[in-house]
Each structure stands twice: as structure tokens, then as C-alpha cells.
Amino acid sequence: MTPVLQLDALCWSVGGAHIIDGVSLAVREGELLAVIGPNGAGKTSLFNLVTGLTRPTGGAVLLDGHDITALPPHRRVRRGIGRTFQSSSVFPTMTVAEHVDLAARSAGVRRVGAADVTGVLERVRLARRAGDLAAGLSHGDKRKLELAMLLAPTLGAGTAGARLMLLDEPMAGVASEETGELTDLIRSLHRDEGRTVLLVEHHMDVVLGLADRVAVMHHGRLLAAASPAEVMADATVQQAYLGDEL
Ligand SMILES: Nc1ncnc2c1ncn2[C@@H]1O[C@H](COP(=O)(O)OP(=O)(O)OP(=O)(O)O)[C@@H](O)[C@H]1O
């Protein structure tokens, strides 16, 4: 079966530094792949290449077997790629419902019904906060709102948002009592709705609780991509985490 996402010898260099160095990886439909690695390994840079925020200096990105390397970010959103960022990206003075409406409209949806917005907010268990300003949300609820915004871009088109979700450290800044519910929500978007998820996360308990497969990056290279158990037992991976030069 054609992978949903395929990275083919992907490279990104800046000023002579090889930040992404020949990464090849195939992501299956409906898979949850966690991308782990020490700080500066290139995880966010890899996400930037998949979403089109940066252009690779070599290699290709394929979606459903089609080369999308030259497509700008907004065209990738319309093809079903959605992404959240490491730091929370909500607008404090906008209401929760307005965020969903904005996400849909900025992706080209012309008519966004109130019922559609409520439906998306119910999906992430934020419907009761619809009229509240985002400034008043807890970190966990801000993260849920960001997920809601990924569900919005195809509202009214009969489908519900991103089918390939890239989540960059969704637990960052979230209080420990909120991580369980957020983990359940991500699991449900993946397992119950069949969405493909790429997850960058430093909390290993979250990674091990969610991932079908774990990809390990180090110095811009892909060290391993295997089951969580295999990756945890891999001596090279352990060395990378202990900070030894490879
Ligand atoms: N625009 C840029 N110009 C120059 N160097 C960059 C740029 N973006 C990232 N880098 C460098 O590339 C390397 C990888 O950064 P990246 O943010 O992708 O790592 P990461 O694995 O996501 O790290 P973290 O876990 O700390 O978020 C780092 O050394 C970073 O300083």
C-alpha cells in the first residue's frame, strides 16, 4: 500500500550546517509515529519540511505517492496536512469558537456554520468554553483548542480536518493533571478516527503510551524507526540519549 507520507533522502542545510541529513521514512495510513531525539536533533526542522514551512535542499516529500516538495504550506493544508507548534499558538483576545471559525476560513471554507464549530469543539471537549476568551484557558485546554483548529479546515466539505496531523510537543507546558486527558484525546483522533499522526514529544511515558512506531533522530539523521520496545532496547539509541558521540 502507498504510504500516506514518504520522505525520500530529505536534506536541509543552512550556512553549511546539515540540519536534516538524508532522512528517508515511510509513514503508513493510520499510524502514530513518534519522533524522538535529543534537543537540536532536527525534529522540528523535519516537521517544517513536511508542512512546507521550509524547502529542502535535497530529496523529496511525497503525500499519497505524489511529490509535494514544491507545494506551499496552505496547499498542503488543503490536502490534509495539519500541524501544531511547540509553543502554544492561540490568540488571547479571540474566543474559543472564533479560533475554529478562523482556522476553517483561512483554509478556504466559505461558510462555517455554528453547529459545525460546536461539533468540532465537542470533539475536543471544549464546547462549554466556546464563548470564552482563549486567554483564560489552561495550557491543556489551549492544546485542545489547537487540535480543534486542525479539525476545522475542511468543515462543510463533509470531512473533518487534517488526516495527517503533526503534533510538536503537545504536552509542553501542560500541567501533569491535564496530560492524561490530552493523551486520550490524541489516541482517540488516531485510533477511533484513523488519522495518521506524527508526534514529537519529550515525555517518554506519553510516547510509549501512544506510539505504534518510534523514529529516533540524532544530528539530523534517522538512527532508527521501529516498535517502541525495539527502540528502547537499541544500544545506539541509548548512546544518543546519553550524549555520547556516535
Ligand atoms: N533557521 C535555522 N537556521 C539555522 N539553524 C537552525 C535553524 N533552525 C534550526 N536550526 C538548528 O538546527 C538544529 C535542529 O533544530 P530543531 O529545532 O529542528 O531541533 P529539535 O530536535 O526540534 O530540538 P528540540 O527538541 O530542542 O525542539 C539546531 O541545532 C538548531 O539550532
PDBQT file of the ligand as one rigid body, heavy atoms in Angstrom, charges set to zero:
ROOT
HETATM    1  N1  LIG A 301      16.573  28.541  10.600  1.00  0.00    +0.000 N 
HETATM    2  C1  LIG A 301      17.643  27.972  11.143  1.00  0.00    +0.000 A 
HETATM    3  N2  LIG A 301      18.871  28.448  10.872  1.00  0.00    +0.000 NA
HETATM    4  C2  LIG A 301      19.964  27.871  11.401  1.00  0.00    +0.000 A 
HETATM    5  N3  LIG A 301      19.942  26.817  12.230  1.00  0.00    +0.000 NA
HETATM    6  C3  LIG A 301      18.746  26.312  12.538  1.00  0.00    +0.000 A 
HETATM    7  C4  LIG A 301      17.539  26.853  12.019  1.00  0.00    +0.000 A 
HETATM    8  N4  LIG A 301      16.507  26.121  12.509  1.00  0.00    +0.000 NA
HETATM    9  C5  LIG A 301      17.045  25.176  13.289  1.00  0.00    +0.000 A 
HETATM   10  N5  LIG A 301      18.383  25.297  13.318  1.00  0.00    +0.000 N 
HETATM   11  C6  LIG A 301      19.324  24.423  14.046  1.00  0.00    +0.000 C 
HETATM   12  O1  LIG A 301      19.037  23.099  13.625  1.00  0.00    +0.000 OA
HETATM   13  C7  LIG A 301      19.192  22.183  14.694  1.00  0.00    +0.000 C 
HETATM   14  C8  LIG A 301      17.919  21.372  14.851  1.00  0.00    +0.000 C 
HETATM   15  O2  LIG A 301      16.909  22.213  15.382  1.00  0.00    +0.000 OA
HETATM   16  P1  LIG A 301      15.434  21.665  15.649  1.00  0.00    +0.000 P 
HETATM   17  O3  LIG A 301      14.669  22.775  16.279  1.00  0.00    +0.000 OA
HETATM   18  O4  LIG A 301      14.892  21.081  14.403  1.00  0.00    +0.000 OA
HETATM   19  O5  LIG A 301      15.732  20.523  16.701  1.00  0.00    +0.000 OA
HETATM   20  P2  LIG A 301      14.721  19.714  17.628  1.00  0.00    +0.000 P 
HETATM   21  O6  LIG A 301      15.114  18.286  17.537  1.00  0.00    +0.000 OA
HETATM   22  O7  LIG A 301      13.318  20.067  17.276  1.00  0.00    +0.000 OA
HETATM   23  O8  LIG A 301      15.114  20.279  19.070  1.00  0.00    +0.000 OA
HETATM   24  P3  LIG A 301      14.214  20.495  20.404  1.00  0.00    +0.000 P 
HETATM   25  O9  LIG A 301      13.935  19.132  20.956  1.00  0.00    +0.000 OA
HETATM   26  O10 LIG A 301      15.134  21.287  21.296  1.00  0.00    +0.000 OA
HETATM   27  O11 LIG A 301      12.987  21.251  19.996  1.00  0.00    +0.000 OA
HETATM   28  C9  LIG A 301      19.559  23.006  15.927  1.00  0.00    +0.000 C 
HETATM   29  O12 LIG A 301      20.955  22.964  16.089  1.00  0.00    +0.000 OA
HETATM   30  C10 LIG A 301      19.087  24.396  15.551  1.00  0.00    +0.000 C 
HETATM   31  O13 LIG A 301      19.855  25.378  16.196  1.00  0.00    +0.000 OA
ENDROOT
TORSDOF 0
